[in-house]
Amino acid sequence: MFGFEYTGILGLILLVANIWAIVKIFQSGATTGSKVLWIVLILLLPVIGLILWFLMGPK
């Protein structure tokens, strides 16, 4: 019963974090190819892509 509620909240948090990361990627001074690569990675692998971007993306 409680599992669905927590899953929904975690999913919403993940969605907001992914949108925030994509906006930050668009605002960055990186090359277009690099931006596209990060955005595709975040869209295809939302959790892993977000973690990788957080650790390796912004400098």
CHARMM internal coordinates of N, CA and C (Angstrom, degrees):
IC EDIT
DIST 1 N 1 CA 1.4469
DIST 1 CA 1 C 1.5265
ANGL 1 N 1 CA 1 C 111.06
DIST 1 C 2 N 1.3245
ANGL 1 CA 1 C 2 N 117.29
DIHE 1 N 1 CA 1 C 2 N -46.42
DIST 2 N 2 CA 1.4539
ANGL 1 C 2 N 2 CA 119.33
DIHE 1 CA 1 C 2 N 2 CA -177.75
DIST 2 CA 2 C 1.5239
ANGL 2 N 2 CA 2 C 112.50
DIHE 1 C 2 N 2 CA 2 C -81.40
DIST 2 C 3 N 1.3195
ANGL 2 CA 2 C 3 N 117.48
DIHE 2 N 2 CA 2 C 3 N -18.16
DIST 3 N 3 CA 1.4584
ANGL 2 C 3 N 3 CA 120.84
DIHE 2 CA 2 C 3 N 3 CA -177.87
DIST 3 CA 3 C 1.5114
ANGL 3 N 3 CA 3 C 113.22
DIHE 2 C 3 N 3 CA 3 C -62.03
DIST 3 C 4 N 1.3230
ANGL 3 CA 3 C 4 N 117.06
DIHE 3 N 3 CA 3 C 4 N -38.13
DIST 4 N 4 CA 1.4567
ANGL 3 C 4 N 4 CA 120.14
DIHE 3 CA 3 C 4 N 4 CA -178.99
DIST 4 CA 4 C 1.5218
ANGL 4 N 4 CA 4 C 111.59
DIHE 3 C 4 N 4 CA 4 C -68.35
DIST 4 C 5 N 1.3080
ANGL 4 CA 4 C 5 N 117.44
DIHE 4 N 4 CA 4 C 5 N -36.08
DIST 5 N 5 CA 1.4606
ANGL 4 C 5 N 5 CA 120.27
DIHE 4 CA 4 C 5 N 5 CA -179.78
DIST 5 CA 5 C 1.5262
ANGL 5 N 5 CA 5 C 110.89
DIHE 4 C 5 N 5 CA 5 C -67.45
DIST 5 C 6 N 1.3142
ANGL 5 CA 5 C 6 N 117.40
DIHE 5 N 5 CA 5 C 6 N -43.34
DIST 6 N 6 CA 1.4615
ANGL 5 C 6 N 6 CA 120.37
DIHE 5 CA 5 C 6 N 6 CA 179.25
DIST 6 CA 6 C 1.5210
ANGL 6 N 6 CA 6 C 111.45
DIHE 5 C 6 N 6 CA 6 C -68.98
DIST 6 C 7 N 1.3091
ANGL 6 CA 6 C 7 N 116.65
DIHE 6 N 6 CA 6 C 7 N -36.66
DIST 7 N 7 CA 1.4575
ANGL 6 C 7 N 7 CA 120.28
DIHE 6 CA 6 C 7 N 7 CA 177.71
DIST 7 CA 7 C 1.5194
ANGL 7 N 7 CA 7 C 110.64
DIHE 6 C 7 N 7 CA 7 C -62.62
DIST 7 C 8 N 1.3198
ANGL 7 CA 7 C 8 N 116.88
DIHE 7 N 7 CA 7 C 8 N -41.89
DIST 8 N 8 CA 1.4625
ANGL 7 C 8 N 8 CA 120.85
DIHE 7 CA 7 C 8 N 8 CA 178.76
DIST 8 CA 8 C 1.5096
ANGL 8 N 8 CA 8 C 112.36
DIHE 7 C 8 N 8 CA 8 C -64.53
DIST 8 C 9 N 1.3157
ANGL 8 CA 8 C 9 N 116.90
DIHE 8 N 8 CA 8 C 9 N -41.76
DIST 9 N 9 CA 1.4619
ANGL 8 C 9 N 9 CA 121.17
DIHE 8 CA 8 C 9 N 9 CA 179.42
DIST 9 CA 9 C 1.5258
ANGL 9 N 9 CA 9 C 109.97
DIHE 8 C 9 N 9 CA 9 C -67.03
DIST 9 C 10 N 1.3263
ANGL 9 CA 9 C 10 N 117.31
DIHE 9 N 9 CA 9 C 10 N -44.37
DIST 10 N 10 CA 1.4684
ANGL 9 C 10 N 10 CA 120.13
DIHE 9 CA 9 C 10 N 10 CA 178.69
DIST 10 CA 10 C 1.5245
ANGL 10 N 10 CA 10 C 111.25
DIHE 9 C 10 N 10 CA 10 C -64.23
DIST 10 C 11 N 1.3280
ANGL 10 CA 10 C 11 N 116.86
DIHE 10 N 10 CA 10 C 11 N -38.33
DIST 11 N 11 CA 1.4543
ANGL 10 C 11 N 11 CA 120.46
DIHE 10 CA 10 C 11 N 11 CA 177.04
DIST 11 CA 11 C 1.5205
ANGL 11 N 11 CA 11 C 112.10
DIHE 10 C 11 N 11 CA 11 C -63.66
DIST 11 C 12 N 1.3228
ANGL 11 CA 11 C 12 N 116.36
DIHE 11 N 11 CA 11 C 12 N -40.20
DIST 12 N 12 CA 1.4583
ANGL 11 C 12 N 12 CA 120.90
DIHE 11 CA 11 C 12 N 12 CA 178.18
DIST 12 CA 12 C 1.5284
ANGL 12 N 12 CA 12 C 110.65
DIHE 11 C 12 N 12 CA 12 C -66.23
DIST 12 C 13 N 1.3179
ANGL 12 CA 12 C 13 N 117.31
DIHE 12 N 12 CA 12 C 13 N -41.44
DIST 13 N 13 CA 1.4666
ANGL 12 C 13 N 13 CA 121.18
DIHE 12 CA 12 C 13 N 13 CA 177.45
DIST 13 CA 13 C 1.5272
ANGL 13 N 13 CA 13 C 110.24
DIHE 12 C 13 N 13 CA 13 C -62.77
DIST 13 C 14 N 1.3302
ANGL 13 CA 13 C 14 N 116.89
DIHE 13 N 13 CA 13 C 14 N -42.78
DIST 14 N 14 CA 1.4681
ANGL 13 C 14 N 14 CA 120.90
DIHE 13 CA 13 C 14 N 14 CA 178.28
DIST 14 CA 14 C 1.5257
ANGL 14 N 14 CA 14 C 110.91
DIHE 13 C 14 N 14 CA 14 C -62.99
DIST 14 C 15 N 1.3270
ANGL 14 CA 14 C 15 N 117.33
DIHE 14 N 14 CA 14 C 15 N -41.91
DIST 15 N 15 CA 1.4624
ANGL 14 C 15 N 15 CA 121.22
DIHE 14 CA 14 C 15 N 15 CA 178.71
DIST 15 CA 15 C 1.5239
ANGL 15 N 15 CA 15 C 111.07
DIHE 14 C 15 N 15 CA 15 C -61.39
DIST 15 C 16 N 1.3199
ANGL 15 CA 15 C 16 N 116.96
DIHE 15 N 15 CA 15 C 16 N -46.13
DIST 16 N 16 CA 1.4644
ANGL 15 C 16 N 16 CA 121.05
DIHE 15 CA 15 C 16 N 16 CA 179.27
DIST 16 CA 16 C 1.5310
ANGL 16 N 16 CA 16 C 110.33
DIHE 15 C 16 N 16 CA 16 C -63.01
DIST 16 C 17 N 1.3308
ANGL 16 CA 16 C 17 N 117.58
DIHE 16 N 16 CA 16 C 17 N -42.54
DIST 17 N 17 CA 1.4664
ANGL 16 C 17 N 17 CA 121.15
DIHE 16 CA 16 C 17 N 17 CA 179.26
DIST 17 CA 17 C 1.5292
ANGL 17 N 17 CA 17 C 111.06
DIHE 16 C 17 N 17 CA 17 C -63.90
DIST 17 C 18 N 1.3237
ANGL 17 CA 17 C 18 N 117.34
DIHE 17 N 17 CA 17 C 18 N -40.00
DIST 18 N 18 CA 1.4646
ANGL 17 C 18 N 18 CA 120.18
DIHE 17 CA 17 C 18 N 18 CA 178.74
DIST 18 CA 18 C 1.5233
ANGL 18 N 18 CA 18 C 111.41
DIHE 17 C 18 N 18 CA 18 C -66.76
DIST 18 C 19 N 1.3207
ANGL 18 CA 18 C 19 N 117.56
DIHE 18 N 18 CA 18 C 19 N -41.44
DIST 19 N 19 CA 1.4698
ANGL 18 C 19 N 19 CA 120.50
DIHE 18 CA 18 C 19 N 19 CA 177.78
DIST 19 CA 19 C 1.5190
ANGL 19 N 19 CA 19 C 110.09
DIHE 18 C 19 N 19 CA 19 C -63.80
DIST 19 C 20 N 1.3390
ANGL 19 CA 19 C 20 N 116.89
DIHE 19 N 19 CA 19 C 20 N -42.00
DIST 20 N 20 CA 1.4697
ANGL 19 C 20 N 20 CA 120.90
DIHE 19 CA 19 C 20 N 20 CA 178.33
DIST 20 CA 20 C 1.5270
ANGL 20 N 20 CA 20 C 110.16
DIHE 19 C 20 N 20 CA 20 C -60.99
DIST 20 C 21 N 1.3275
ANGL 20 CA 20 C 21 N 117.63
DIHE 20 N 20 CA 20 C 21 N -43.66
DIST 21 N 21 CA 1.4628
ANGL 20 C 21 N 21 CA 121.52
DIHE 20 CA 20 C 21 N 21 CA -179.65
DIST 21 CA 21 C 1.5220
ANGL 21 N 21 CA 21 C 110.90
DIHE 20 C 21 N 21 CA 21 C -64.36
DIST 21 C 22 N 1.3195
ANGL 21 CA 21 C 22 N 117.71
DIHE 21 N 21 CA 21 C 22 N -41.24
DIST 22 N 22 CA 1.4656
ANGL 21 C 22 N 22 CA 120.95
DIHE 21 CA 21 C 22 N 22 CA -179.81
DIST 22 CA 22 C 1.5289
ANGL 22 N 22 CA 22 C 110.49
DIHE 21 C 22 N 22 CA 22 C -65.51
DIST 22 C 23 N 1.3230
ANGL 22 CA 22 C 23 N 117.39
DIHE 22 N 22 CA 22 C 23 N -40.76
DIST 23 N 23 CA 1.4667
ANGL 22 C 23 N 23 CA 120.46
DIHE 22 CA 22 C 23 N 23 CA 176.44
DIST 23 CA 23 C 1.5220
ANGL 23 N 23 CA 23 C 110.41
DIHE 22 C 23 N 23 CA 23 C -62.15
DIST 23 C 24 N 1.3360
ANGL 23 CA 23 C 24 N 116.98
DIHE 23 N 23 CA 23 C 24 N -43.32
DIST 24 N 24 CA 1.4648
ANGL 23 C 24 N 24 CA 120.63
DIHE 23 CA 23 C 24 N 24 CA 178.48
DIST 24 CA 24 C 1.5287
ANGL 24 N 24 CA 24 C 111.22
DIHE 23 C 24 N 24 CA 24 C -63.77
DIST 24 C 25 N 1.3270
ANGL 24 CA 24 C 25 N 116.90
DIHE 24 N 24 CA 24 C 25 N -36.33
DIST 25 N 25 CA 1.4654
ANGL 24 C 25 N 25 CA 120.55
DIHE 24 CA 24 C 25 N 25 CA 177.94
DIST 25 CA 25 C 1.5281
ANGL 25 N 25 CA 25 C 110.03
DIHE 24 C 25 N 25 CA 25 C -64.63
DIST 25 C 26 N 1.3379
ANGL 25 CA 25 C 26 N 116.91
DIHE 25 N 25 CA 25 C 26 N -44.23
DIST 26 N 26 CA 1.4650
ANGL 25 C 26 N 26 CA 120.08
DIHE 25 CA 25 C 26 N 26 CA 178.19
DIST 26 CA 26 C 1.5195
ANGL 26 N 26 CA 26 C 111.46
DIHE 25 C 26 N 26 CA 26 C -61.66
DIST 26 C 27 N 1.3136
ANGL 26 CA 26 C 27 N 118.60
DIHE 26 N 26 CA 26 C 27 N -35.23
DIST 27 N 27 CA 1.4582
ANGL 26 C 27 N 27 CA 122.76
DIHE 26 CA 26 C 27 N 27 CA -177.77
DIST 27 CA 27 C 1.5271
ANGL 27 N 27 CA 27 C 112.65
DIHE 26 C 27 N 27 CA 27 C -80.84
DIST 27 C 28 N 1.3122
ANGL 27 CA 27 C 28 N 117.82
DIHE 27 N 27 CA 27 C 28 N -11.70
DIST 28 N 28 CA 1.4597
ANGL 27 C 28 N 28 CA 120.19
DIHE 27 CA 27 C 28 N 28 CA -176.45
DIST 28 CA 28 C 1.5267
ANGL 28 N 28 CA 28 C 111.17
DIHE 27 C 28 N 28 CA 28 C -74.41
DIST 28 C 29 N 1.2987
ANGL 28 CA 28 C 29 N 115.18
DIHE 28 N 28 CA 28 C 29 N 165.44
DIST 29 N 29 CA 1.4595
ANGL 28 C 29 N 29 CA 120.80
DIHE 28 CA 28 C 29 N 29 CA 179.50
DIST 29 CA 29 C 1.5222
ANGL 29 N 29 CA 29 C 112.74
DIHE 28 C 29 N 29 CA 29 C -93.52
DIST 29 C 30 N 1.3169
ANGL 29 CA 29 C 30 N 117.09
DIHE 29 N 29 CA 29 C 30 N 16.61
DIST 30 N 30 CA 1.4660
ANGL 29 C 30 N 30 CA 121.31
DIHE 29 CA 29 C 30 N 30 CA -178.86
DIST 30 CA 30 C 1.5220
ANGL 30 N 30 CA 30 C 110.39
DIHE 29 C 30 N 30 CA 30 C -70.34
DIST 30 C 31 N 1.3221
ANGL 30 CA 30 C 31 N 115.24
DIHE 30 N 30 CA 30 C 31 N 164.83
DIST 31 N 31 CA 1.4612
ANGL 30 C 31 N 31 CA 119.68
DIHE 30 CA 30 C 31 N 31 CA 178.13
DIST 31 CA 31 C 1.5291
ANGL 31 N 31 CA 31 C 109.96
DIHE 30 C 31 N 31 CA 31 C -68.55
DIST 31 C 32 N 1.3023
ANGL 31 CA 31 C 32 N 116.07
DIHE 31 N 31 CA 31 C 32 N 160.28
DIST 32 N 32 CA 1.4608
ANGL 31 C 32 N 32 CA 121.10
DIHE 31 CA 31 C 32 N 32 CA -178.94
DIST 32 CA 32 C 1.5270
ANGL 32 N 32 CA 32 C 111.06
DIHE 31 C 32 N 32 CA 32 C -60.91
DIST 32 C 33 N 1.3155
ANGL 32 CA 32 C 33 N 116.93
DIHE 32 N 32 CA 32 C 33 N -41.71
DIST 33 N 33 CA 1.4627
ANGL 32 C 33 N 33 CA 120.57
DIHE 32 CA 32 C 33 N 33 CA 179.48
DIST 33 CA 33 C 1.5188
ANGL 33 N 33 CA 33 C 112.00
DIHE 32 C 33 N 33 CA 33 C -61.81
DIST 33 C 34 N 1.3099
ANGL 33 CA 33 C 34 N 115.92
DIHE 33 N 33 CA 33 C 34 N -41.05
DIST 34 N 34 CA 1.4541
ANGL 33 C 34 N 34 CA 120.64
DIHE 33 CA 33 C 34 N 34 CA 178.74
DIST 34 CA 34 C 1.5264
ANGL 34 N 34 CA 34 C 111.29
DIHE 33 C 34 N 34 CA 34 C -65.95
DIST 34 C 35 N 1.3251
ANGL 34 CA 34 C 35 N 116.40
DIHE 34 N 34 CA 34 C 35 N -41.14
DIST 35 N 35 CA 1.4694
ANGL 34 C 35 N 35 CA 120.82
DIHE 34 CA 34 C 35 N 35 CA 177.67
DIST 35 CA 35 C 1.5246
ANGL 35 N 35 CA 35 C 110.98
DIHE 34 C 35 N 35 CA 35 C -61.14
DIST 35 C 36 N 1.3262
ANGL 35 CA 35 C 36 N 115.49
DIHE 35 N 35 CA 35 C 36 N -45.84
DIST 36 N 36 CA 1.4629
ANGL 35 C 36 N 36 CA 120.11
DIHE 35 CA 35 C 36 N 36 CA -179.62
DIST 36 CA 36 C 1.5192
ANGL 36 N 36 CA 36 C 110.67
DIHE 35 C 36 N 36 CA 36 C -62.27
DIST 36 C 37 N 1.3086
ANGL 36 CA 36 C 37 N 117.15
DIHE 36 N 36 CA 36 C 37 N -42.83
DIST 37 N 37 CA 1.4573
ANGL 36 C 37 N 37 CA 121.38
DIHE 36 CA 36 C 37 N 37 CA 179.94
DIST 37 CA 37 C 1.5306
ANGL 37 N 37 CA 37 C 111.15
DIHE 36 C 37 N 37 CA 37 C -60.76
DIST 37 C 38 N 1.3237
ANGL 37 CA 37 C 38 N 117.77
DIHE 37 N 37 CA 37 C 38 N -46.99
DIST 38 N 38 CA 1.4630
ANGL 37 C 38 N 38 CA 120.91
DIHE 37 CA 37 C 38 N 38 CA 179.83
DIST 38 CA 38 C 1.5238
ANGL 38 N 38 CA 38 C 111.71
DIHE 37 C 38 N 38 CA 38 C -64.36
DIST 38 C 39 N 1.3283
ANGL 38 CA 38 C 39 N 116.73
DIHE 38 N 38 CA 38 C 39 N -41.76
DIST 39 N 39 CA 1.4675
ANGL 38 C 39 N 39 CA 119.68
DIHE 38 CA 38 C 39 N 39 CA -179.04
DIST 39 CA 39 C 1.5239
ANGL 39 N 39 CA 39 C 110.60
DIHE 38 C 39 N 39 CA 39 C -65.91
DIST 39 C 40 N 1.3183
ANGL 39 CA 39 C 40 N 117.74
DIHE 39 N 39 CA 39 C 40 N -42.83
DIST 40 N 40 CA 1.4661
ANGL 39 C 40 N 40 CA 120.83
DIHE 39 CA 39 C 40 N 40 CA 177.93
DIST 40 CA 40 C 1.5268
ANGL 40 N 40 CA 40 C 110.11
DIHE 39 C 40 N 40 CA 40 C -62.93
DIST 40 C 41 N 1.3174
ANGL 40 CA 40 C 41 N 117.16
DIHE 40 N 40 CA 40 C 41 N -41.84
DIST 41 N 41 CA 1.4611
ANGL 40 C 41 N 41 CA 120.62
DIHE 40 CA 40 C 41 N 41 CA 178.69
DIST 41 CA 41 C 1.5268
ANGL 41 N 41 CA 41 C 111.05
DIHE 40 C 41 N 41 CA 41 C -61.88
DIST 41 C 42 N 1.3136
ANGL 41 CA 41 C 42 N 117.64
DIHE 41 N 41 CA 41 C 42 N -42.96
DIST 42 N 42 CA 1.4667
ANGL 41 C 42 N 42 CA 121.09
DIHE 41 CA 41 C 42 N 42 CA 179.49
DIST 42 CA 42 C 1.5225
ANGL 42 N 42 CA 42 C 110.98
DIHE 41 C 42 N 42 CA 42 C -67.81
DIST 42 C 43 N 1.3146
ANGL 42 CA 42 C 43 N 117.89
DIHE 42 N 42 CA 42 C 43 N -37.45
DIST 43 N 43 CA 1.4680
ANGL 42 C 43 N 43 CA 120.25
DIHE 42 CA 42 C 43 N 43 CA -179.52
DIST 43 CA 43 C 1.5281
ANGL 43 N 43 CA 43 C 112.36
DIHE 42 C 43 N 43 CA 43 C -72.57
DIST 43 C 44 N 1.3296
ANGL 43 CA 43 C 44 N 117.31
DIHE 43 N 43 CA 43 C 44 N -37.21
DIST 44 N 44 CA 1.4624
ANGL 43 C 44 N 44 CA 120.34
DIHE 43 CA 43 C 44 N 44 CA -178.23
DIST 44 CA 44 C 1.5316
ANGL 44 N 44 CA 44 C 112.84
DIHE 43 C 44 N 44 CA 44 C -80.62
DIST 44 C 45 N 1.3233
ANGL 44 CA 44 C 45 N 116.44
DIHE 44 N 44 CA 44 C 45 N -36.33
DIST 45 N 45 CA 1.4707
ANGL 44 C 45 N 45 CA 122.00
DIHE 44 CA 44 C 45 N 45 CA -179.25
DIST 45 CA 45 C 1.5257
ANGL 45 N 45 CA 45 C 108.15
DIHE 44 C 45 N 45 CA 45 C -127.87
DIST 45 C 46 N 1.3222
ANGL 45 CA 45 C 46 N 118.20
DIHE 45 N 45 CA 45 C 46 N 79.43
DIST 46 N 46 CA 1.4688
ANGL 45 C 46 N 46 CA 120.63
DIHE 45 CA 45 C 46 N 46 CA -170.30
DIST 46 CA 46 C 1.5292
ANGL 46 N 46 CA 46 C 114.37
DIHE 45 C 46 N 46 CA 46 C -55.99
DIST 46 C 47 N 1.3022
ANGL 46 CA 46 C 47 N 118.82
DIHE 46 N 46 CA 46 C 47 N -47.45
DIST 47 N 47 CA 1.4666
ANGL 46 C 47 N 47 CA 120.23
DIHE 46 CA 46 C 47 N 47 CA -176.15
DIST 47 CA 47 C 1.5242
ANGL 47 N 47 CA 47 C 110.67
DIHE 46 C 47 N 47 CA 47 C -75.81
DIST 47 C 48 N 1.3172
ANGL 47 CA 47 C 48 N 117.03
DIHE 47 N 47 CA 47 C 48 N -51.91
DIST 48 N 48 CA 1.4655
ANGL 47 C 48 N 48 CA 121.33
DIHE 47 CA 47 C 48 N 48 CA -177.90
DIST 48 CA 48 C 1.5274
ANGL 48 N 48 CA 48 C 110.31
DIHE 47 C 48 N 48 CA 48 C -66.09
DIST 48 C 49 N 1.3317
ANGL 48 CA 48 C 49 N 116.99
DIHE 48 N 48 CA 48 C 49 N -42.57
DIST 49 N 49 CA 1.4590
ANGL 48 C 49 N 49 CA 120.63
DIHE 48 CA 48 C 49 N 49 CA 179.00
DIST 49 CA 49 C 1.5140
ANGL 49 N 49 CA 49 C 112.65
DIHE 48 C 49 N 49 CA 49 C -61.60
DIST 49 C 50 N 1.3348
ANGL 49 CA 49 C 50 N 116.58
DIHE 49 N 49 CA 49 C 50 N -40.61
DIST 50 N 50 CA 1.4574
ANGL 49 C 50 N 50 CA 120.47
DIHE 49 CA 49 C 50 N 50 CA 178.63
DIST 50 CA 50 C 1.5301
ANGL 50 N 50 CA 50 C 110.80
DIHE 49 C 50 N 50 CA 50 C -65.76
DIST 50 C 51 N 1.3143
ANGL 50 CA 50 C 51 N 116.81
DIHE 50 N 50 CA 50 C 51 N -42.81
DIST 51 N 51 CA 1.4687
ANGL 50 C 51 N 51 CA 120.52
DIHE 50 CA 50 C 51 N 51 CA 178.93
DIST 51 CA 51 C 1.5220
ANGL 51 N 51 CA 51 C 110.48
DIHE 50 C 51 N 51 CA 51 C -63.99
DIST 51 C 52 N 1.3380
ANGL 51 CA 51 C 52 N 116.83
DIHE 51 N 51 CA 51 C 52 N -45.24
DIST 52 N 52 CA 1.4721
ANGL 51 C 52 N 52 CA 119.75
DIHE 51 CA 51 C 52 N 52 CA 179.14
DIST 52 CA 52 C 1.5161
ANGL 52 N 52 CA 52 C 111.45
DIHE 51 C 52 N 52 CA 52 C -62.37
DIST 52 C 53 N 1.3375
ANGL 52 CA 52 C 53 N 116.43
DIHE 52 N 52 CA 52 C 53 N -42.32
DIST 53 N 53 CA 1.4645
ANGL 52 C 53 N 53 CA 119.37
DIHE 52 CA 52 C 53 N 53 CA 179.14
DIST 53 CA 53 C 1.5279
ANGL 53 N 53 CA 53 C 110.68
DIHE 52 C 53 N 53 CA 53 C -63.01
DIST 53 C 54 N 1.3305
ANGL 53 CA 53 C 54 N 115.99
DIHE 53 N 53 CA 53 C 54 N -41.82
DIST 54 N 54 CA 1.4650
ANGL 53 C 54 N 54 CA 119.93
DIHE 53 CA 53 C 54 N 54 CA 179.73
DIST 54 CA 54 C 1.5271
ANGL 54 N 54 CA 54 C 111.56
DIHE 53 C 54 N 54 CA 54 C -62.60
DIST 54 C 55 N 1.3265
ANGL 54 CA 54 C 55 N 116.42
DIHE 54 N 54 CA 54 C 55 N -39.52
DIST 55 N 55 CA 1.4639
ANGL 54 C 55 N 55 CA 120.11
DIHE 54 CA 54 C 55 N 55 CA -177.84
DIST 55 CA 55 C 1.5249
ANGL 55 N 55 CA 55 C 113.49
DIHE 54 C 55 N 55 CA 55 C -81.39
DIST 55 C 56 N 1.3270
ANGL 55 CA 55 C 56 N 117.45
DIHE 55 N 55 CA 55 C 56 N -37.65
DIST 56 N 56 CA 1.4651
ANGL 55 C 56 N 56 CA 120.27
DIHE 55 CA 55 C 56 N 56 CA -172.29
DIST 56 CA 56 C 1.5185
ANGL 56 N 56 CA 56 C 114.49
DIHE 55 C 56 N 56 CA 56 C -114.64
DIST 56 C 57 N 1.3243
ANGL 56 CA 56 C 57 N 118.55
DIHE 56 N 56 CA 56 C 57 N -17.59
DIST 57 N 57 CA 1.4547
ANGL 56 C 57 N 57 CA 120.88
DIHE 56 CA 56 C 57 N 57 CA -173.62
DIST 57 CA 57 C 1.5114
ANGL 57 N 57 CA 57 C 115.17
DIHE 56 C 57 N 57 CA 57 C -75.01
DIST 57 C 58 N 1.3241
ANGL 57 CA 57 C 58 N 117.56
DIHE 57 N 57 CA 57 C 58 N -73.21
DIST 58 N 58 CA 1.4696
ANGL 57 C 58 N 58 CA 118.84
DIHE 57 CA 57 C 58 N 58 CA -175.40
DIST 58 CA 58 C 1.5288
ANGL 58 N 58 CA 58 C 111.44
DIHE 57 C 58 N 58 CA 58 C -73.79
DIST 58 C 59 N 1.2734
ANGL 58 CA 58 C 59 N 115.51
DIHE 58 N 58 CA 58 C 59 N 134.21
DIST 59 N 59 CA 1.4776
ANGL 58 C 59 N 59 CA 120.18
DIHE 58 CA 58 C 59 N 59 CA 179.65
DIST 59 CA 59 C 1.5092
ANGL 59 N 59 CA 59 C 109.56
DIHE 58 C 59 N 59 CA 59 C -114.65
END
COOR INIT
IC SEED 1 N 1 CA 1 C
IC BUILD
